[in-house]
Amino acid sequence: MEEIELYLEEAKEMMQKAVDHTAAELLKIRAGKAMPNMLDGILVMYYGSPTPLNQVSSVTTPDARTLAIRPFEKNLIGEIEKAIINSDLGLAPQNNGEMIILTIPTLTEERRINLVKNAKNETENGKISIRTIRKDTNDALKKLKNDGVSEDDIKRAEDKVQKLTDQYSTKIDELLAKKEADIMKV
């Protein structure tokens, strides 16, 4: 029975990690407001190695539609500009010699619909992770039958795993609902 509890606890932790990862991915999908974490995936060449943008500059939001990027070293402005242009954000950086200004355009209806599709894809990936965890946990539980654990105990444990799966899938659905409302809000 103790082994079963360990498997259930591990499944719970991994499912929570899948939810947290999905939430982090959804944060990267912009909803028309300027947010510094929009730039989290951007890497800048810094002395020959790719470095996250937030480690070579400070990113601030002077207003709801603007991001200001102030590099710690002035010679990085060109590299940061190039990294933003090459990213899939679709933003045009403006360089004033000291900092880079990004103006976040208002979202068109078509762009909003595409962002909702991206959000749905991310949440589906999260649900796939949860279902994979369920399958792996159930497989591990079935192997316990060889160790003398009763079929009834295994069946009860599988039911608990299914309840965990439903619970964490619902959390992901809630994340999607919030993100979708945020994106579609004009």
CYANA upper distance limits for C-alpha pairs under 8 A (distance plus 0.5 A):
  1 MET  CA      5 GLU  CA      6.97
  1 MET  CA    149 VAL  CA      8.11
  1 MET  CA    153 ASP  CA      8.13
  2 GLU  CA      6 LEU  CA      6.86
  3 GLU  CA      7 TYR  CA      6.86
  4 ILE  CA      8 LEU  CA      6.72
  4 ILE  CA    141 LEU  CA      7.40
  4 ILE  CA    154 ILE  CA      8.32
  4 ILE  CA    157 ALA  CA      7.29
  5 GLU  CA      9 GLU  CA      6.53
  6 LEU  CA     10 GLU  CA      6.59
  7 TYR  CA     11 ALA  CA      6.59
  7 TYR  CA    137 THR  CA      7.01
  7 TYR  CA    140 ALA  CA      8.31
  7 TYR  CA    141 LEU  CA      8.05
  8 LEU  CA     12 LYS  CA      6.65
  8 LEU  CA    137 THR  CA      8.09
  8 LEU  CA    157 ALA  CA      8.02
  8 LEU  CA    160 LYS  CA      8.19
  8 LEU  CA    161 VAL  CA      7.16
  9 GLU  CA     13 GLU  CA      6.78
 10 GLU  CA     14 MET  CA      6.67
 11 ALA  CA     15 MET  CA      6.53
 11 ALA  CA    133 ILE  CA      6.87
 11 ALA  CA    134 ARG  CA      7.67
 11 ALA  CA    137 THR  CA      7.07
 11 ALA  CA    161 VAL  CA      8.05
 12 LYS  CA     16 GLN  CA      6.70
 12 LYS  CA    164 LEU  CA      7.27
 13 GLU  CA     17 LYS  CA      6.78
 14 MET  CA     18 ALA  CA      6.79
 14 MET  CA    130 ILE  CA      8.43
 14 MET  CA    133 ILE  CA      7.67
 15 MET  CA     19 VAL  CA      6.85
 15 MET  CA    129 SER  CA      8.16
 15 MET  CA    130 ILE  CA      6.01
 15 MET  CA    133 ILE  CA      7.53
 15 MET  CA    165 THR  CA      8.15
 15 MET  CA    168 TYR  CA      7.03
 16 GLN  CA     20 ASP  CA      6.64
 16 GLN  CA    168 TYR  CA      7.63
 17 LYS  CA     21 HIS  CA      6.51
 18 ALA  CA     22 THR  CA      6.65
 18 ALA  CA    126 GLY  CA      6.19
 18 ALA  CA    127 LYS  CA      8.48
 18 ALA  CA    129 SER  CA      6.87
 18 ALA  CA    130 ILE  CA      7.12
 19 VAL  CA     23 ALA  CA      6.68
 19 VAL  CA    126 GLY  CA      6.95
 19 VAL  CA    168 TYR  CA      7.51
 19 VAL  CA    171 LYS  CA      7.66
 19 VAL  CA    172 ILE  CA      6.64
 20 ASP  CA     24 ALA  CA      6.72
 21 HIS  CA     25 GLU  CA      6.72
 21 HIS  CA    126 GLY  CA      8.08
 22 THR  CA     26 LEU  CA      6.64
 22 THR  CA    122 GLU  CA      6.87
 22 THR  CA    123 THR  CA      6.62
 22 THR  CA    125 ASN  CA      8.30
 22 THR  CA    126 GLY  CA      6.09
 22 THR  CA    172 ILE  CA      7.92
 23 ALA  CA     27 LEU  CA      6.80
 23 ALA  CA    175 LEU  CA      7.31
 24 ALA  CA     28 LYS  CA      7.35
 25 GLU  CA     29 ILE  CA      7.64
 25 GLU  CA    122 GLU  CA      7.33
 26 LEU  CA    119 ALA  CA      6.66
 26 LEU  CA    122 GLU  CA      7.47
 26 LEU  CA    179 LYS  CA      7.70
 27 LEU  CA     37 ASN  CA      7.74
 27 LEU  CA     38 MET  CA      7.84
 28 LYS  CA     37 ASN  CA      6.97
 28 LYS  CA     38 MET  CA      5.50
 28 LYS  CA     39 LEU  CA      8.21
 28 LYS  CA     40 ASP  CA      7.92
 29 ILE  CA     38 MET  CA      7.56
 29 ILE  CA    115 LEU  CA      7.39
 29 ILE  CA    118 ASN  CA      8.24
 29 ILE  CA    119 ALA  CA      7.67
 30 ARG  CA     34 ALA  CA      8.20
 30 ARG  CA     35 MET  CA      8.19
 30 ARG  CA     38 MET  CA      6.95
 30 ARG  CA    115 LEU  CA      8.37
 30 ARG  CA    183 ILE  CA      8.17
 31 ALA  CA    107 LEU  CA      8.34
 31 ALA  CA    112 ARG  CA      8.36
 31 ALA  CA    115 LEU  CA      8.46
 31 ALA  CA    182 ASP  CA      6.76
 31 ALA  CA    183 ILE  CA      5.10
 31 ALA  CA    184 MET  CA      8.44
 32 GLY  CA     65 ARG  CA      8.00
 32 GLY  CA    104 ILE  CA      7.29
 32 GLY  CA    105 PRO  CA      7.56
 32 GLY  CA    106 THR  CA      6.26
 32 GLY  CA    107 LEU  CA      6.40
 32 GLY  CA    183 ILE  CA      7.77
 33 LYS  CA     64 ALA  CA      6.13
 33 LYS  CA     65 ARG  CA      6.21
 33 LYS  CA    104 ILE  CA      7.62
 34 ALA  CA     38 MET  CA      8.17
 34 ALA  CA     61 THR  CA      7.05
 34 ALA  CA     63 ASP  CA      8.19
 34 ALA  CA     64 ALA  CA      5.97
 34 ALA  CA     65 ARG  CA      5.49
 34 ALA  CA     66 THR  CA      6.19
 34 ALA  CA     67 LEU  CA      6.59
 34 ALA  CA    104 ILE  CA      6.74
 35 MET  CA     61 THR  CA      7.37
 35 MET  CA     67 LEU  CA      7.82
 36 PRO  CA     40 ASP  CA      8.04
 36 PRO  CA     59 VAL  CA      6.35
 36 PRO  CA     60 THR  CA      6.91
 36 PRO  CA     61 THR  CA      7.50
 36 PRO  CA     67 LEU  CA      7.49
 39 LEU  CA     53 LEU  CA      7.69
 39 LEU  CA     54 ASN  CA      8.46
 40 ASP  CA     52 PRO  CA      7.55
 40 ASP  CA     53 LEU  CA      7.51
 40 ASP  CA     54 ASN  CA      7.61
 41 GLY  CA     52 PRO  CA      7.62
 42 ILE  CA     52 PRO  CA      6.47
 42 ILE  CA     53 LEU  CA      6.30
 42 ILE  CA     83 ALA  CA      7.07
 42 ILE  CA     84 ILE  CA      7.48
 42 ILE  CA     87 SER  CA      7.35
 43 LEU  CA     50 PRO  CA      5.93
 43 LEU  CA     51 THR  CA      5.58
 43 LEU  CA     52 PRO  CA      4.97
 43 LEU  CA     53 LEU  CA      6.07
 43 LEU  CA     83 ALA  CA      7.11
 44 VAL  CA     49 SER  CA      8.44
 44 VAL  CA     50 PRO  CA      5.80
 44 VAL  CA     51 THR  CA      5.68
 44 VAL  CA     52 PRO  CA      6.66
 44 VAL  CA     53 LEU  CA      6.34
 44 VAL  CA     79 GLU  CA      6.63
 44 VAL  CA     80 ILE  CA      6.31
 44 VAL  CA     83 ALA  CA      6.40
 45 MET  CA     49 SER  CA      5.82
 45 MET  CA     50 PRO  CA      5.02
 45 MET  CA     51 THR  CA      6.64
 45 MET  CA     79 GLU  CA      6.97
 46 TYR  CA     50 PRO  CA      6.63
 46 TYR  CA     51 THR  CA      6.62
 46 TYR  CA     56 VAL  CA      8.41
 46 TYR  CA     76 LEU  CA      8.14
 51 THR  CA     55 GLN  CA      7.38
 51 THR  CA     56 VAL  CA      7.94
 52 PRO  CA     56 VAL  CA      7.66
 53 LEU  CA     57 SER  CA      6.72
 53 LEU  CA     80 ILE  CA      7.90
 54 ASN  CA     58 SER  CA      6.59
 54 ASN  CA     59 VAL  CA      7.36
 56 VAL  CA     71 PRO  CA      6.40
 56 VAL  CA     72 PHE  CA      6.28
 56 VAL  CA     73 GLU  CA      8.11
 57 SER  CA     69 ILE  CA      6.90
 57 SER  CA     70 ARG  CA      5.87
 57 SER  CA     71 PRO  CA      4.38
 57 SER  CA     72 PHE  CA      5.60
 57 SER  CA     73 GLU  CA      8.43
 58 SER  CA     69 ILE  CA      6.27
 58 SER  CA     70 ARG  CA      5.81
 58 SER  CA     71 PRO  CA      6.83
 58 SER  CA     72 PHE  CA      7.89
 59 VAL  CA     67 LEU  CA      7.24
 59 VAL  CA     68 ALA  CA      6.17
 59 VAL  CA     69 ILE  CA      5.08
 59 VAL  CA     70 ARG  CA      7.02
 60 THR  CA     67 LEU  CA      6.24
 60 THR  CA     68 ALA  CA      5.69
 60 THR  CA     69 ILE  CA      7.07
 61 THR  CA     65 ARG  CA      8.32
 61 THR  CA     66 THR  CA      6.26
 61 THR  CA     67 LEU  CA      5.17
 61 THR  CA     68 ALA  CA      6.58
 62 PRO  CA     66 THR  CA      6.63
 62 PRO  CA     67 LEU  CA      7.11
 62 PRO  CA     68 ALA  CA      7.43
 63 ASP  CA     67 LEU  CA      8.19
 65 ARG  CA    103 THR  CA      6.34
 65 ARG  CA    104 ILE  CA      5.52
 65 ARG  CA    105 PRO  CA      7.74
 66 THR  CA    101 ILE  CA      7.45
 66 THR  CA    102 LEU  CA      6.14
 66 THR  CA    103 THR  CA      5.13
 66 THR  CA    104 ILE  CA      6.39
 67 LEU  CA    101 ILE  CA      6.34
 67 LEU  CA    102 LEU  CA      5.54
 67 LEU  CA    103 THR  CA      7.04
 67 LEU  CA    104 ILE  CA      8.22
 68 ALA  CA     99 MET  CA      7.30
 68 ALA  CA    100 ILE  CA      6.37
 68 ALA  CA    101 ILE  CA      5.24
 68 ALA  CA    102 LEU  CA      6.93
 69 ILE  CA     99 MET  CA      6.08
 69 ILE  CA    100 ILE  CA      5.54
 69 ILE  CA    101 ILE  CA      6.86
 70 ARG  CA     98 GLU  CA      7.37
 70 ARG  CA     99 MET  CA      5.09
 70 ARG  CA    100 ILE  CA      7.05
 71 PRO  CA     76 LEU  CA      6.91
 71 PRO  CA     77 ILE  CA      7.08
 71 PRO  CA     98 GLU  CA      8.47
 71 PRO  CA     99 MET  CA      7.21
 72 PHE  CA     76 LEU  CA      8.49
 73 GLU  CA     77 ILE  CA      8.41
 74 LYS  CA     97 GLY  CA      8.42
 74 LYS  CA     98 GLU  CA      7.22
 76 LEU  CA     80 ILE  CA      6.58
 77 ILE  CA     81 GLU  CA      6.59
 77 ILE  CA     95 ASN  CA      8.14
 77 ILE  CA     97 GLY  CA      8.11
 77 ILE  CA     98 GLU  CA      8.30
 77 ILE  CA     99 MET  CA      7.55
 77 ILE  CA    100 ILE  CA      7.68
 78 GLY  CA     82 LYS  CA      6.65
 79 GLU  CA     83 ALA  CA      6.66
 80 ILE  CA     84 ILE  CA      6.75
 81 GLU  CA     85 ILE  CA      6.75
 81 GLU  CA     93 PRO  CA      6.68
 81 GLU  CA     95 ASN  CA      8.28
 81 GLU  CA    100 ILE  CA      7.86
 82 LYS  CA     86 ASN  CA      6.62
 83 ALA  CA     87 SER  CA      6.62
 84 ILE  CA     89 LEU  CA      7.96
 84 ILE  CA     91 LEU  CA      7.63
 84 ILE  CA     92 ALA  CA      8.27
 84 ILE  CA     93 PRO  CA      7.61
 85 ILE  CA     90 GLY  CA      7.75
 85 ILE  CA     91 LEU  CA      7.33
 85 ILE  CA     92 ALA  CA      7.13
 85 ILE  CA     93 PRO  CA      7.80
 91 LEU  CA    102 LEU  CA      7.27
 91 LEU  CA    103 THR  CA      7.93
 91 LEU  CA    104 ILE  CA      7.56
 92 ALA  CA    102 LEU  CA      7.03
 92 ALA  CA    103 THR  CA      8.07
 93 PRO  CA    100 ILE  CA      6.65
 93 PRO  CA    101 ILE  CA      6.33
 93 PRO  CA    102 LEU  CA      5.56
 93 PRO  CA    103 THR  CA      8.19
 94 GLN  CA    100 ILE  CA      5.97
 94 GLN  CA    101 ILE  CA      5.56
 94 GLN  CA    102 LEU  CA      6.88
 95 ASN  CA     99 MET  CA      6.56
 95 ASN  CA    100 ILE  CA      5.08
 95 ASN  CA    101 ILE  CA      6.92
 96 ASN  CA    100 ILE  CA      7.00
 96 ASN  CA    101 ILE  CA      8.40
107 LEU  CA    111 ARG  CA      6.42
107 LEU  CA    112 ARG  CA      6.66
108 THR  CA    112 ARG  CA      6.68
109 GLU  CA    113 ILE  CA      6.77
110 GLU  CA    114 ASN  CA      6.84
111 ARG  CA    115 LEU  CA      6.65
112 ARG  CA    116 VAL  CA      6.72
112 ARG  CA    183 ILE  CA      6.65
112 ARG  CA    184 MET  CA      6.72
113 ILE  CA    117 LYS  CA      6.81
113 ILE  CA    184 MET  CA      8.41
114 ASN  CA    118 ASN  CA      6.76
115 LEU  CA    119 ALA  CA      6.66
115 LEU  CA    183 ILE  CA      7.76
116 VAL  CA    120 LYS  CA      6.64
116 VAL  CA    179 LYS  CA      8.40
116 VAL  CA    180 GLU  CA      6.34
116 VAL  CA    183 ILE  CA      7.45
117 LYS  CA    121 ASN  CA      6.70
118 ASN  CA    122 GLU  CA      6.78
119 ALA  CA    123 THR  CA      6.73
119 ALA  CA    176 LEU  CA      7.19
119 ALA  CA    179 LYS  CA      7.84
119 ALA  CA    180 GLU  CA      7.99
120 LYS  CA    124 GLU  CA      6.52
120 LYS  CA    176 LEU  CA      7.28
121 ASN  CA    125 ASN  CA      6.73
122 GLU  CA    126 GLY  CA      6.90
123 THR  CA    127 LYS  CA      6.76
123 THR  CA    172 ILE  CA      6.72
123 THR  CA    173 ASP  CA      7.87
123 THR  CA    176 LEU  CA      7.09
124 GLU  CA    128 ILE  CA      6.63
125 ASN  CA    129 SER  CA      6.79
126 GLY  CA    130 ILE  CA      6.89
126 GLY  CA    172 ILE  CA      7.70
127 LYS  CA    131 ARG  CA      6.68
127 LYS  CA    169 SER  CA      6.46
127 LYS  CA    172 ILE  CA      7.72
128 ILE  CA    132 THR  CA      6.59
129 SER  CA    133 ILE  CA      6.72
130 ILE  CA    134 ARG  CA      6.74
130 ILE  CA    165 THR  CA      6.87
130 ILE  CA    168 TYR  CA      7.97
130 ILE  CA    169 SER  CA      7.78
131 ARG  CA    135 LYS  CA      6.72
131 ARG  CA    165 THR  CA      7.38
132 THR  CA    136 ASP  CA      6.65
133 ILE  CA    137 THR  CA      6.51
134 ARG  CA    138 ASN  CA      6.57
134 ARG  CA    161 VAL  CA      6.82
134 ARG  CA    162 GLN  CA      7.63
134 ARG  CA    165 THR  CA      7.14
135 LYS  CA    139 ASP  CA      6.61
136 ASP  CA    140 ALA  CA      6.73
137 THR  CA    141 LEU  CA      6.65
137 THR  CA    161 VAL  CA      8.12
138 ASN  CA    142 LYS  CA      6.70
138 ASN  CA    158 GLU  CA      6.57
138 ASN  CA    161 VAL  CA      8.03
139 ASP  CA    143 LYS  CA      7.00
140 ALA  CA    144 LEU  CA      7.33
141 LEU  CA    145 LYS  CA      7.97
141 LEU  CA    154 ILE  CA      6.69
141 LEU  CA    157 ALA  CA      8.14
141 LEU  CA    158 GLU  CA      8.09
142 LYS  CA    154 ILE  CA      7.25
143 LYS  CA    147 ASP  CA      7.96
144 LEU  CA    148 GLY  CA      7.29
144 LEU  CA    149 VAL  CA      6.27
144 LEU  CA    154 ILE  CA      8.32
145 LYS  CA    149 VAL  CA      5.44
145 LYS  CA    150 SER  CA      6.90
145 LYS  CA    151 GLU  CA      7.24
145 LYS  CA    154 ILE  CA      8.06
149 VAL  CA    153 ASP  CA      7.34
149 VAL  CA    154 ILE  CA      7.66
150 SER  CA    154 ILE  CA      6.96
151 GLU  CA    155 LYS  CA      6.55
152 ASP  CA    156 ARG  CA      6.66
153 ASP  CA    157 ALA  CA      6.65
154 ILE  CA    158 GLU  CA      6.64
155 LYS  CA    159 ASP  CA      6.78
156 ARG  CA    160 LYS  CA      6.88
157 ALA  CA    161 VAL  CA      6.75
158 GLU  CA    162 GLN  CA      6.73
159 ASP  CA    163 LYS  CA      6.80
160 LYS  CA    164 LEU  CA      6.74
161 VAL  CA    165 THR  CA      6.65
162 GLN  CA    166 ASP  CA      6.70
163 LYS  CA    167 GLN  CA      6.57
164 LEU  CA    168 TYR  CA      6.63
165 THR  CA    169 SER  CA      6.48
166 ASP  CA    170 THR  CA      6.63
167 GLN  CA    171 LYS  CA      7.04
168 TYR  CA    172 ILE  CA      6.92
169 SER  CA    173 ASP  CA      6.77
170 THR  CA    174 GLU  CA      6.71
171 LYS  CA    175 LEU  CA      6.85
172 ILE  CA    176 LEU  CA      6.80
173 ASP  CA    177 ALA  CA      6.70
174 GLU  CA    178 LYS  CA      6.78
175 LEU  CA    179 LYS  CA      6.68
176 LEU  CA    180 GLU  CA      6.38
177 ALA  CA    181 ALA  CA      6.68
178 LYS  CA    182 ASP  CA      6.66
179 LYS  CA    183 ILE  CA      6.60
180 GLU  CA    184 MET  CA      6.60
181 ALA  CA    185 LYS  CA      6.50
